[in-house]
Amino acid sequence: MDGPRIALCHEWLTTYGGSEQVAARIASVLGIREVFTFTARPELAERLFPDALVHALPLGERPSARHHWQRYLPLMGAAWSRLDLNGFDIVITSSHSCVNAIRVPSGARHLSYCHTPMRYAWTWRQEIERIPRVARPVWPVAADALRAADRRWSRHVDRYIANSKHVAGRIRRAYGRGADVVYPPVDVSFWTPGDRVVADAPFLIAGRLVAYKRVDLAIRAAEVAGAPLVVAGGGPDLPRLRRLAGPNVRFVPDPDREELRELYRSARALVNPGVEDFGMTMVEAQACGIPVVALGMGGATESILDGVTGILYPDGAGLADALRGFDPSRFDRDAIREHATRFDTMRFDAEIAGIFAESARRWASWGTRQLSDARSRLVDART
């Protein structure tokens, strides 16, 4: 064989977010032609994996699974464990829930790019609003069972890759395992600066509108600071956030990439009040030359240079103070963008190709070729 037969398994394909972008880039870099997922919106699957055949699991083929996949969480592990992966030499999981329950054939390698250990098990209190209402009273017991299962599934993985040092620490605490760190890919050739931003421009918060992002804190802080705020994105928290918002807040549901780029370019700063695993939006904003005001925890401490590319504030009470009187002219737009380029797509390609070349020693010529191609693209991009 010229190279190994590789399968990519991603949790579910129902929204376009950071984990989906990472999975798509892994498939592109390694030329993966078969992708498995619990459930998928066909148009999203085609957009993310145009050159691959995307298979939904039988349980996820139900129409209700595409719209209410949370109801199937207790069944997902069993569904993934029954997936027949015979014939594959390397299986890559893009994991943040139950996908690591898969069983690979004897002699095959299982590598997991982990966005975070399962939120519904380890940080379930932040996710309770996404759990079906009827299941919430018993979820503490369910979370205990999921944590035990997640630890057990972690033993199926041969090598972990984390999307940040912060997540690598979570992997170590949850599973007792080490992890390589490969930051997610950000297309800095697309996310580029626009015109200079005026001092009274609105602040921006962007991404999935889910509870752990703490968009509610940004809304309250903007009101206290008397500052305009744009909330860009969609998700289950949108109705609640609309009820919280005052006249200073404008919502832009589900902007496309071009719309989001213009929102970055016209923002005074991006606001990030939640604890992010990594936070691709923070890097996208910086690539557009826009500073970030973020809670000084989690992935923000790895993607933001405090005082140079943004402000890291110490706690929730400090956000209103950080927004009040914020002056974007204090920051050098070129320095902000230069910092963002260290997270570019070509860097991700080279690092991922290097890890998989090491894991494909039986196919030495294939692994060497993948790594050489990725490094050549990185050199070309930087010259």
PyMOL commands that set and color helices and strands:
alter all, ss='L'
color gray80, all
select helices_A, chain A and resi 18-30+42-48+58-61+63-67+69-81+99-101+119-122+124-130+133-154+165-175+211-213+215-225+238-244+257-265+280-287+300-303+318-323+328-330+333-343+345-358+361-382
alter helices_A, ss='H'
color red, helices_A
select strands_A, chain A and resi 6-10+34-37+53-56+90-95+109-114+159-162+180-181+203-206+229-232+249-252+270-272+292-295+310-313
alter strands_A, ss='S'
color yellow, strands_A
deselect
rebuild
show_as cartoon
